[in-house]
Amino acid sequence: MPAPRTVLLTGAAGGLGTLMRNLLPAFGYELRLFDVRPIEGDPDAVTGDLTDKKAVREAVRGVDAIIHLAGISLEAPFEKILAANIEGTYNLYEAAREEGVDRIVFASSNHTVGFTPRPRGNTPLDSSKLIPIDTPRRPDTFYGLSKSFGEDLAQLYWDKHGLETVSVRIGSCFPEPTSVRMLSVWMSPPDGARLFHAALTAENVGHTVVYGSSANTRLWWDLSTARALGYEPQDDSEPYAQKLIADQGELDPENIAHAYLGGHFVNDPPIWPY
């Protein structure tokens, strides 16, 4: 499909949102920024809360597509997750339906399948051992559970209302990987922008679920559905491997935080500070 001109970027003040608001305009997008926190340097950014249906509807009005990054990105009490990630995502989908938006790119997470055992070994895998996109969901936290809800909501709105979504199960999107686990799930910011661009422009996606990472030598999951959108990752975490392994050691399958795809989210998740 033609590239949408105006894209609503929710969560634009967050870590991933900040990276994307600097990278996506190079693909020709005019971004409308939305966050619960003000965004310095952009007087046109919309400050609002996902639980405010009126504010969400106004933010959605007139855009061609949405990249939905907003919400709680770590573990939190269920009540907070319910408001921000579940009710907030519902409010966004309802606003998109009411305003006739055709495409949403939903920031899902690898934590929807966090209790999936990670592939054994610390060497590159052949394609038959990569975790497939249709592996059963096994969320590792209330956060992961909320992202599972988001994927199901996206499927419902496609089946019932014809609103297309690409749900991206993001690994870790930082300028460089910071742990040995991240060598397998890292998505460079430029590759993140490439993937979001592919998700916005691919034809006939219906509801498509993809894993979001770079073409890492130590990759754990299958990127075939992402590549089918036209995504061609350019980066690899391997240049960072030697130093990270020297500092932290190889992953130990006897350590529960190393044994599952979700890492330390399965036993000692980081807590949302707000």
C-alpha positions as protocol buffer text, in pm:
chain_id: "A"
residue {
  index: 1
  type: MET
  ca { x: 0 y: 0 z: 0 }
}
residue {
  index: 2
  type: PRO
  ca { x: 119 y: 359 z: -44 }
}
residue {
  index: 3
  type: ALA
  ca { x: 306 y: 498 z: 255 }
}
residue {
  index: 4
  type: PRO
  ca { x: 63 y: 679 z: 485 }
}
residue {
  index: 5
  type: ARG
  ca { x: 139 y: 1049 z: 507 }
}
residue {
  index: 6
  type: THR
  ca { x: 39 y: 1127 z: 867 }
}
residue {
  index: 7
  type: VAL
  ca { x: 109 y: 873 z: 1139 }
}
residue {
  index: 8
  type: LEU
  ca { x: 7 y: 900 z: 1503 }
}
residue {
  index: 9
  type: LEU
  ca { x: 296 y: 788 z: 1723 }
}
residue {
  index: 10
  type: THR
  ca { x: 171 y: 709 z: 2074 }
}
residue {
  index: 11
  type: GLY
  ca { x: 423 y: 685 z: 2354 }
}
residue {
  index: 12
  type: ALA
  ca { x: 638 y: 935 z: 2169 }
}
residue {
  index: 13
  type: ALA
  ca { x: 818 y: 1054 z: 2484 }
}
residue {
  index: 14
  type: GLY
  ca { x: 931 y: 704 z: 2583 }
}
residue {
  index: 15
  type: GLY
  ca { x: 1259 y: 538 z: 2500 }
}
residue {
  index: 16
  type: LEU
  ca { x: 1143 y: 361 z: 2185 }
}
residue {
  index: 17
  type: GLY
  ca { x: 918 y: 651 z: 2090 }
}
residue {
  index: 18
  type: THR
  ca { x: 1207 y: 895 z: 2110 }
}
residue {
  index: 19
  type: LEU
  ca { x: 1417 y: 673 z: 1885 }
}
residue {
  index: 20
  type: MET
  ca { x: 1136 y: 635 z: 1631 }
}
residue {
  index: 21
  type: ARG
  ca { x: 1032 y: 998 z: 1621 }
}
residue {
  index: 22
  type: ASN
  ca { x: 1387 y: 1079 z: 1513 }
}
residue {
  index: 23
  type: LEU
  ca { x: 1416 y: 797 z: 1256 }
}
residue {
  index: 24
  type: LEU
  ca { x: 1075 y: 762 z: 1092 }
}
residue {
  index: 25
  type: PRO
  ca { x: 1053 y: 1105 z: 924 }
}
residue {
  index: 26
  type: ALA
  ca { x: 1332 y: 993 z: 688 }
}
residue {
  index: 27
  type: PHE
  ca { x: 1078 y: 750 z: 539 }
}
residue {
  index: 28
  type: GLY
  ca { x: 853 y: 1042 z: 449 }
}
residue {
  index: 29
  type: TYR
  ca { x: 613 y: 1035 z: 744 }
}
residue {
  index: 30
  type: GLU
  ca { x: 462 y: 1335 z: 913 }
}
residue {
  index: 31
  type: LEU
  ca { x: 432 y: 1230 z: 1275 }
}
residue {
  index: 32
  type: ARG
  ca { x: 166 y: 1340 z: 1520 }
}
residue {
  index: 33
  type: LEU
  ca { x: 316 y: 1278 z: 1864 }
}
residue {
  index: 34
  type: PHE
  ca { x: 106 y: 1164 z: 2162 }
}
residue {
  index: 35
  type: ASP
  ca { x: 216 y: 1091 z: 2517 }
}
residue {
  index: 36
  type: VAL
  ca { x: 97 y: 1135 z: 2872 }
}
residue {
  index: 37
  type: ARG
  ca { x: 414 y: 1342 z: 2929 }
}
residue {
  index: 38
  type: PRO
  ca { x: 494 y: 1666 z: 2744 }
}
residue {
  index: 39
  type: ILE
  ca { x: 751 y: 1634 z: 2467 }
}
residue {
  index: 40
  type: GLU
  ca { x: 1013 y: 1905 z: 2484 }
}
residue {
  index: 41
  type: GLY
  ca { x: 1083 y: 2089 z: 2163 }
}
residue {
  index: 42
  type: ASP
  ca { x: 756 y: 1995 z: 1994 }
}
residue {
  index: 43
  type: PRO
  ca { x: 477 y: 2239 z: 2074 }
}
residue {
  index: 44
  type: ASP
  ca { x: 240 y: 2051 z: 1843 }
}
residue {
  index: 45
  type: ALA
  ca { x: 269 y: 1723 z: 2035 }
}
residue {
  index: 46
  type: VAL
  ca { x: -54 y: 1606 z: 2197 }
}
residue {
  index: 47
  type: THR
  ca { x: -40 y: 1551 z: 2572 }
}
residue {
  index: 48
  type: GLY
  ca { x: -305 y: 1307 z: 2685 }
}
residue {
  index: 49
  type: ASP
  ca { x: -381 y: 981 z: 2861 }
}
residue {
  index: 50
  type: LEU
  ca { x: -496 y: 664 z: 2689 }
}
residue {
  index: 51
  type: THR
  ca { x: -772 y: 631 z: 2948 }
}
residue {
  index: 52
  type: ASP
  ca { x: -921 y: 963 z: 2827 }
}
residue {
  index: 53
  type: LYS
  ca { x: -1143 y: 856 z: 2538 }
}
residue {
  index: 54
  type: LYS
  ca { x: -1201 y: 1209 z: 2419 }
}
residue {
  index: 55
  type: ALA
  ca { x: -829 y: 1290 z: 2408 }
}
residue {
  index: 56
  type: VAL
  ca { x: -754 y: 967 z: 2224 }
}
residue {
  index: 57
  type: ARG
  ca { x: -1029 y: 1030 z: 1969 }
}
residue {
  index: 58
  type: GLU
  ca { x: -896 y: 1380 z: 1903 }
}
residue {
  index: 59
  type: ALA
  ca { x: -540 y: 1249 z: 1863 }
}
residue {
  index: 60
  type: VAL
  ca { x: -654 y: 988 z: 1612 }
}
residue {
  index: 61
  type: ARG
  ca { x: -872 y: 1220 z: 1404 }
}
residue {
  index: 62
  type: GLY
  ca { x: -727 y: 1285 z: 1059 }
}
residue {
  index: 63
  type: VAL
  ca { x: -429 y: 1046 z: 1067 }
}
residue {
  index: 64
  type: ASP
  ca { x: -366 y: 779 z: 806 }
}
residue {
  index: 65
  type: ALA
  ca { x: -217 y: 516 z: 1039 }
}
residue {
  index: 66
  type: ILE
  ca { x: -104 y: 461 z: 1398 }
}
residue {
  index: 67
  type: ILE
  ca { x: 210 y: 323 z: 1559 }
}
residue {
  index: 68
  type: HIS
  ca { x: 102 y: 233 z: 1912 }
}
residue {
  index: 69
  type: LEU
  ca { x: 396 y: 233 z: 2152 }
}
residue {
  index: 70
  type: ALA
  ca { x: 225 y: 391 z: 2454 }
}
residue {
  index: 71
  type: GLY
  ca { x: 159 y: 216 z: 2781 }
}
residue {
  index: 72
  type: ILE
  ca { x: 349 y: 47 z: 3060 }
}
residue {
  index: 73
  type: SER
  ca { x: 654 y: -137 z: 2926 }
}
residue {
  index: 74
  type: LEU
  ca { x: 761 y: -320 z: 3243 }
}
residue {
  index: 75
  type: GLU
  ca { x: 581 y: -514 z: 3513 }
}
residue {
  index: 76
  type: ALA
  ca { x: 333 y: -330 z: 3736 }
}
residue {
  index: 77
  type: PRO
  ca { x: 35 y: -408 z: 3958 }
}
residue {
  index: 78
  type: PHE
  ca { x: -252 y: -544 z: 3752 }
}
residue {
  index: 79
  type: GLU
  ca { x: -469 y: -239 z: 3815 }
}
residue {
  index: 80
  type: LYS
  ca { x: -212 y: -14 z: 3646 }
}
residue {
  index: 81
  type: ILE
  ca { x: -161 y: -258 z: 3358 }
}
residue {
  index: 82
  type: LEU
  ca { x: -538 y: -282 z: 3316 }
}
residue {
  index: 83
  type: ALA
  ca { x: -581 y: 94 z: 3279 }
}
residue {
  index: 84
  type: ALA
  ca { x: -281 y: 176 z: 3061 }
}
residue {
  index: 85
  type: ASN
  ca { x: -230 y: -132 z: 2846 }
}
residue {
  index: 86
  type: ILE
  ca { x: -569 y: -300 z: 2826 }
}
residue {
  index: 87
  type: GLU
  ca { x: -830 y: -24 z: 2854 }
}
residue {
  index: 88
  type: GLY
  ca { x: -596 y: 223 z: 2685 }
}
residue {
  index: 89
  type: THR
  ca { x: -536 y: -3 z: 2387 }
}
residue {
  index: 90
  type: TYR
  ca { x: -908 y: -69 z: 2357 }
}
residue {
  index: 91
  type: ASN
  ca { x: -974 y: 306 z: 2359 }
}
residue {
  index: 92
  type: LEU
  ca { x: -721 y: 353 z: 2079 }
}
residue {
  index: 93
  type: TYR
  ca { x: -876 y: 78 z: 1863 }
}
residue {
  index: 94
  type: GLU
  ca { x: -1223 y: 217 z: 1916 }
}
residue {
  index: 95
  type: ALA
  ca { x: -1107 y: 565 z: 1819 }
}
residue {
  index: 96
  type: ALA
  ca { x: -934 y: 425 z: 1510 }
}
residue {
  index: 97
  type: ARG
  ca { x: -1250 y: 239 z: 1410 }
}
residue {
  index: 98
  type: GLU
  ca { x: -1467 y: 546 z: 1463 }
}
residue {
  index: 99
  type: GLU
  ca { x: -1229 y: 771 z: 1267 }
}
residue {
  index: 100
  type: GLY
  ca { x: -1179 y: 525 z: 980 }
}
residue {
  index: 101
  type: VAL
  ca { x: -808 y: 457 z: 1031 }
}
residue {
  index: 102
  type: ASP
  ca { x: -708 y: 153 z: 825 }
}
residue {
  index: 103
  type: ARG
  ca { x: -378 y: 39 z: 980 }
}
residue {
  index: 104
  type: ILE
  ca { x: -226 y: 10 z: 1326 }
}
residue {
  index: 105
  type: VAL
  ca { x: 122 y: -111 z: 1410 }
}
residue {
  index: 106
  type: PHE
  ca { x: 96 y: -246 z: 1764 }
}
residue {
  index: 107
  type: ALA
  ca { x: 402 y: -274 z: 1986 }
}
residue {
  index: 108
  type: SER
  ca { x: 355 y: -622 z: 2126 }
}
residue {
  index: 109
  type: SER
  ca { x: 640 y: -795 z: 2308 }
}
residue {
  index: 110
  type: ASN
  ca { x: 845 y: -1112 z: 2327 }
}
residue {
  index: 111
  type: HIS
  ca { x: 702 y: -1135 z: 2680 }
}
residue {
  index: 112
  type: THR
  ca { x: 378 y: -1269 z: 2531 }
}
residue {
  index: 113
  type: VAL
  ca { x: 577 y: -1592 z: 2496 }
}
residue {
  index: 114
  type: GLY
  ca { x: 820 y: -1531 z: 2782 }
}
residue {
  index: 115
  type: PHE
  ca { x: 775 y: -1873 z: 2943 }
}
residue {
  index: 116
  type: THR
  ca { x: 871 y: -2047 z: 2619 }
}
residue {
  index: 117
  type: PRO
  ca { x: 1199 y: -2233 z: 2679 }
}
residue {
  index: 118
  type: ARG
  ca { x: 1475 y: -2063 z: 2487 }
}
residue {
  index: 119
  type: PRO
  ca { x: 1668 y: -2270 z: 2234 }
}
residue {
  index: 120
  type: ARG
  ca { x: 1950 y: -2464 z: 2399 }
}
residue {
  index: 121
  type: GLY
  ca { x: 2309 y: -2380 z: 2329 }
}
residue {
  index: 122
  type: ASN
  ca { x: 2490 y: -2055 z: 2277 }
}
residue {
  index: 123
  type: THR
  ca { x: 2582 y: -2092 z: 1911 }
}
residue {
  index: 124
  type: PRO
  ca { x: 2392 y: -1989 z: 1597 }
}
residue {
  index: 125
  type: LEU
  ca { x: 2081 y: -2201 z: 1531 }
}
residue {
  index: 126
  type: ASP
  ca { x: 1966 y: -2360 z: 1211 }
}
residue {
  index: 127
  type: SER
  ca { x: 1627 y: -2240 z: 1091 }
}
residue {
  index: 128
  type: SER
  ca { x: 1444 y: -2554 z: 1209 }
}
residue {
  index: 129
  type: LYS
  ca { x: 1521 y: -2468 z: 1573 }
}
residue {
  index: 130
  type: LEU
  ca { x: 1406 y: -2107 z: 1565 }
}
residue {
  index: 131
  type: ILE
  ca { x: 1097 y: -2027 z: 1774 }
}
residue {
  index: 132
  type: PRO
  ca { x: 804 y: -1998 z: 1530 }
}
residue {
  index: 133
  type: ILE
  ca { x: 559 y: -1712 z: 1536 }
}
residue {
  index: 134
  type: ASP
  ca { x: 273 y: -1953 z: 1611 }
}
residue {
  index: 135
  type: THR
  ca { x: 431 y: -2090 z: 1925 }
}
residue {
  index: 136
  type: PRO
  ca { x: 164 y: -2093 z: 2200 }
}
residue {
  index: 137
  type: ARG
  ca { x: 150 y: -1772 z: 2401 }
}
residue {
  index: 138
  type: ARG
  ca { x: 295 y: -1809 z: 2750 }
}
residue {
  index: 139
  type: PRO
  ca { x: 312 y: -1459 z: 2904 }
}
residue {
  index: 140
  type: ASP
  ca { x: 564 y: -1411 z: 3180 }
}
residue {
  index: 141
  type: THR
  ca { x: 407 y: -1109 z: 3356 }
}
residue {
  index: 142
  type: PHE
  ca { x: 91 y: -901 z: 3371 }
}
residue {
  index: 143
  type: TYR
  ca { x: 275 y: -686 z: 3118 }
}
residue {
  index: 144
  type: GLY
  ca { x: 314 y: -982 z: 2882 }
}
residue {
  index: 145
  type: LEU
  ca { x: -49 y: -1074 z: 2944 }
}
residue {
  index: 146
  type: SER
  ca { x: -159 y: -726 z: 2839 }
}
residue {
  index: 147
  type: LYS
  ca { x: 34 y: -760 z: 2514 }
}
residue {
  index: 148
  type: SER
  ca { x: -139 y: -1092 z: 2451 }
}
residue {
  index: 149
  type: PHE
  ca { x: -468 y: -909 z: 2498 }
}
residue {
  index: 150
  type: GLY
  ca { x: -354 y: -648 z: 2247 }
}
residue {
  index: 151
  type: GLU
  ca { x: -283 y: -915 z: 1987 }
}
residue {
  index: 152
  type: ASP
  ca { x: -629 y: -1067 z: 2040 }
}
residue {
  index: 153
  type: LEU
  ca { x: -791 y: -724 z: 2024 }
}
residue {
  index: 154
  type: ALA
  ca { x: -613 y: -660 z: 1695 }
}
residue {
  index: 155
  type: GLN
  ca { x: -743 y: -991 z: 1559 }
}
residue {
  index: 156
  type: LEU
  ca { x: -1099 y: -904 z: 1667 }
}
residue {
  index: 157
  type: TYR
  ca { x: -1089 y: -562 z: 1503 }
}
residue {
  index: 158
  type: TRP
  ca { x: -960 y: -715 z: 1180 }
}
residue {
  index: 159
  type: ASP
  ca { x: -1222 y: -991 z: 1174 }
}
residue {
  index: 160
  type: LYS
  ca { x: -1512 y: -770 z: 1283 }
}
residue {
  index: 161
  type: HIS
  ca { x: -1425 y: -425 z: 1148 }
}
residue {
  index: 162
  type: GLY
  ca { x: -1158 y: -474 z: 879 }
}
residue {
  index: 163
  type: LEU
  ca { x: -900 y: -269 z: 1070 }
}
residue {
  index: 164
  type: GLU
  ca { x: -556 y: -408 z: 982 }
}
residue {
  index: 165
  type: THR
  ca { x: -277 y: -452 z: 1238 }
}
residue {
  index: 166
  type: VAL
  ca { x: 80 y: -569 z: 1240 }
}
residue {
  index: 167
  type: SER
  ca { x: 163 y: -680 z: 1594 }
}
residue {
  index: 168
  type: VAL
  ca { x: 539 y: -658 z: 1647 }
}
residue {
  index: 169
  type: ARG
  ca { x: 674 y: -875 z: 1928 }
}
residue {
  index: 170
  type: ILE
  ca { x: 965 y: -647 z: 2006 }
}
residue {
  index: 171
  type: GLY
  ca { x: 1277 y: -790 z: 2162 }
}
residue {
  index: 172
  type: SER
  ca { x: 1499 y: -510 z: 2295 }
}
residue {
  index: 173
  type: CYS
  ca { x: 1543 y: -191 z: 2094 }
}
residue {
  index: 174
  type: PHE
  ca { x: 1841 y: 6 z: 2220 }
}
residue {
  index: 175
  type: PRO
  ca { x: 2137 y: 169 z: 2047 }
}
residue {
  index: 176
  type: GLU
  ca { x: 2340 y: -140 z: 2141 }
}
residue {
  index: 177
  type: PRO
  ca { x: 2276 y: -463 z: 2334 }
}
residue {
  index: 178
  type: THR
  ca { x: 2354 y: -451 z: 2706 }
}
residue {
  index: 179
  type: SER
  ca { x: 2337 y: -820 z: 2803 }
}
residue {
  index: 180
  type: VAL
  ca { x: 2426 y: -1161 z: 2664 }
}
residue {
  index: 181
  type: ARG
  ca { x: 2056 y: -1246 z: 2634 }
}
residue {
  index: 182
  type: MET
  ca { x: 2004 y: -932 z: 2430 }
}
residue {
  index: 183
  type: LEU
  ca { x: 2249 y: -1060 z: 2168 }
}
residue {
  index: 184
  type: SER
  ca { x: 1964 y: -1290 z: 2056 }
}
residue {
  index: 185
  type: VAL
  ca { x: 1668 y: -1050 z: 2076 }
}
residue {
  index: 186
  type: TRP
  ca { x: 1824 y: -709 z: 1999 }
}
residue {
  index: 187
  type: MET
  ca { x: 1668 y: -481 z: 1739 }
}
residue {
  index: 188
  type: SER
  ca { x: 1882 y: -186 z: 1638 }
}
residue {
  index: 189
  type: PRO
  ca { x: 1692 y: 143 z: 1620 }
}
residue {
  index: 190
  type: PRO
  ca { x: 1749 y: 171 z: 1241 }
}
residue {
  index: 191
  type: ASP
  ca { x: 1615 y: -182 z: 1195 }
}
residue {
  index: 192
  type: GLY
  ca { x: 1320 y: -91 z: 1418 }
}
residue {
  index: 193
  type: ALA
  ca { x: 1237 y: 199 z: 1186 }
}
residue {
  index: 194
  type: ARG
  ca { x: 1273 y: -31 z: 884 }
}
residue {
  index: 195
  type: LEU
  ca { x: 1035 y: -283 z: 1040 }
}
residue {
  index: 196
  type: PHE
  ca { x: 775 y: -22 z: 1133 }
}
residue {
  index: 197
  type: HIS
  ca { x: 796 y: 121 z: 781 }
}
residue {
  index: 198
  type: ALA
  ca { x: 742 y: -225 z: 632 }
}
residue {
  index: 199
  type: ALA
  ca { x: 449 y: -282 z: 870 }
}
residue {
  index: 200
  type: LEU
  ca { x: 289 y: 44 z: 761 }
}
residue {
  index: 201
  type: THR
  ca { x: 325 y: -16 z: 388 }
}
residue {
  index: 202
  type: ALA
  ca { x: 285 y: -391 z: 326 }
}
residue {
  index: 203
  type: GLU
  ca { x: -25 y: -497 z: 136 }
}
residue {
  index: 204
  type: ASN
  ca { x: -309 y: -703 z: 282 }
}
residue {
  index: 205
  type: VAL
  ca { x: -168 y: -771 z: 628 }
}
residue {
  index: 206
  type: GLY
  ca { x: -503 y: -847 z: 796 }
}
residue {
  index: 207
  type: HIS
  ca { x: -369 y: -918 z: 1141 }
}
residue {
  index: 208
  type: THR
  ca { x: -7 y: -1027 z: 1111 }
}
residue {
  index: 209
  type: VAL
  ca { x: 217 y: -1109 z: 1407 }
}
residue {
  index: 210
  type: VAL
  ca { x: 592 y: -1075 z: 1366 }
}
residue {
  index: 211
  type: TYR
  ca { x: 899 y: -1090 z: 1585 }
}
residue {
  index: 212
  type: GLY
  ca { x: 1094 y: -767 z: 1600 }
}
residue {
  index: 213
  type: SER
  ca { x: 1471 y: -794 z: 1599 }
}
residue {
  index: 214
  type: SER
  ca { x: 1776 y: -745 z: 1385 }
}
residue {
  index: 215
  type: ALA
  ca { x: 1936 y: -1026 z: 1184 }
}
residue {
  index: 216
  type: ASN
  ca { x: 2137 y: -1142 z: 1482 }
}
residue {
  index: 217
  type: THR
  ca { x: 2383 y: -1426 z: 1447 }
}
residue {
  index: 218
  type: ARG
  ca { x: 2247 y: -1567 z: 1776 }
}
residue {
  index: 219
  type: LEU
  ca { x: 1882 y: -1514 z: 1683 }
}
residue {
  index: 220
  type: TRP
  ca { x: 1627 y: -1727 z: 1871 }
}
residue {
  index: 221
  type: TRP
  ca { x: 1312 y: -1668 z: 1671 }
}
residue {
  index: 222
  type: ASP
  ca { x: 1182 y: -1689 z: 1316 }
}
residue {
  index: 223
  type: LEU
  ca { x: 1173 y: -1359 z: 1128 }
}
residue {
  index: 224
  type: SER
  ca { x: 996 y: -1501 z: 822 }
}
residue {
  index: 225
  type: THR
  ca { x: 664 y: -1320 z: 880 }
}
residue {
  index: 226
  type: ALA
  ca { x: 850 y: -992 z: 926 }
}
residue {
  index: 227
  type: ARG
  ca { x: 1051 y: -1049 z: 610 }
}
residue {
  index: 228
  type: ALA
  ca { x: 727 y: -1125 z: 424 }
}
residue {
  index: 229
  type: LEU
  ca { x: 623 y: -766 z: 492 }
}
residue {
  index: 230
  type: GLY
  ca { x: 932 y: -646 z: 306 }
}
residue {
  index: 231
  type: TYR
  ca { x: 1150 y: -604 z: 617 }
}
residue {
  index: 232
  type: GLU
  ca { x: 1520 y: -646 z: 547 }
}
residue {
  index: 233
  type: PRO
  ca { x: 1719 y: -608 z: 869 }
}
residue {
  index: 234
  type: GLN
  ca { x: 2066 y: -468 z: 820 }
}
residue {
  index: 235
  type: ASP
  ca { x: 2224 y: -506 z: 1164 }
}
residue {
  index: 236
  type: ASP
  ca { x: 2361 y: -787 z: 1382 }
}
residue {
  index: 237
  type: SER
  ca { x: 2447 y: -788 z: 1752 }
}
residue {
  index: 238
  type: GLU
  ca { x: 2753 y: -1006 z: 1703 }
}
residue {
  index: 239
  type: PRO
  ca { x: 3011 y: -722 z: 1709 }
}
residue {
  index: 240
  type: TYR
  ca { x: 2909 y: -670 z: 2074 }
}
residue {
  index: 241
  type: ALA
  ca { x: 2927 y: -1037 z: 2172 }
}
residue {
  index: 242
  type: GLN
  ca { x: 3290 y: -1077 z: 2272 }
}
residue {
  index: 243
  type: LYS
  ca { x: 3286 y: -798 z: 2529 }
}
residue {
  index: 244
  type: LEU
  ca { x: 2945 y: -886 z: 2673 }
}
residue {
  index: 245
  type: ILE
  ca { x: 3038 y: -1253 z: 2714 }
}
residue {
  index: 246
  type: ALA
  ca { x: 3373 y: -1162 z: 2870 }
}
residue {
  index: 247
  type: ASP
  ca { x: 3196 y: -937 z: 3121 }
}
residue {
  index: 248
  type: GLN
  ca { x: 2887 y: -1150 z: 3193 }
}
residue {
  index: 249
  type: GLY
  ca { x: 2964 y: -1507 z: 3088 }
}
residue {
  index: 250
  type: GLU
  ca { x: 2761 y: -1732 z: 2860 }
}
residue {
  index: 251
  type: LEU
  ca { x: 2394 y: -1801 z: 2935 }
}
residue {
  index: 252
  type: ASP
  ca { x: 2344 y: -2083 z: 3185 }
}
residue {
  index: 253
  type: PRO
  ca { x: 2039 y: -2305 z: 3118 }
}
residue {
  index: 254
  type: GLU
  ca { x: 2028 y: -2393 z: 3489 }
}
residue {
  index: 255
  type: ASN
  ca { x: 1956 y: -2028 z: 3568 }
}
residue {
  index: 256
  type: ILE
  ca { x: 1580 y: -1972 z: 3534 }
}
residue {
  index: 257
  type: ALA
  ca { x: 1638 y: -1623 z: 3397 }
}
residue {
  index: 258
  type: HIS
  ca { x: 1850 y: -1778 z: 3120 }
}
residue {
  index: 259
  type: ALA
  ca { x: 1630 y: -2081 z: 3056 }
}
residue {
  index: 260
  type: TYR
  ca { x: 1325 y: -1900 z: 2915 }
}
residue {
  index: 261
  type: LEU
  ca { x: 1273 y: -1656 z: 2633 }
}
residue {
  index: 262
  type: GLY
  ca { x: 1155 y: -1383 z: 2869 }
}
residue {
  index: 263
  type: GLY
  ca { x: 1481 y: -1368 z: 3064 }
}
residue {
  index: 264
  type: HIS
  ca { x: 1459 y: -1217 z: 3411 }
}
residue {
  index: 265
  type: PHE
  ca { x: 1096 y: -1117 z: 3350 }
}
residue {
  index: 266
  type: VAL
  ca { x: 1005 y: -1476 z: 3445 }
}
residue {
  index: 267
  type: ASN
  ca { x: 1147 y: -1456 z: 3797 }
}
residue {
  index: 268
  type: ASP
  ca { x: 1248 y: -1099 z: 3884 }
}
residue {
  index: 269
  type: PRO
  ca { x: 1081 y: -856 z: 3643 }
}
residue {
  index: 270
  type: PRO
  ca { x: 1175 y: -490 z: 3639 }
}
residue {
  index: 271
  type: ILE
  ca { x: 899 y: -280 z: 3792 }
}
residue {
  index: 272
  type: TRP
  ca { x: 743 y: 25 z: 3630 }
}
residue {
  index: 273
  type: PRO
  ca { x: 863 y: 323 z: 3838 }
}
residue {
  index: 274
  type: TYR
  ca { x: 571 y: 560 z: 3787 }
}
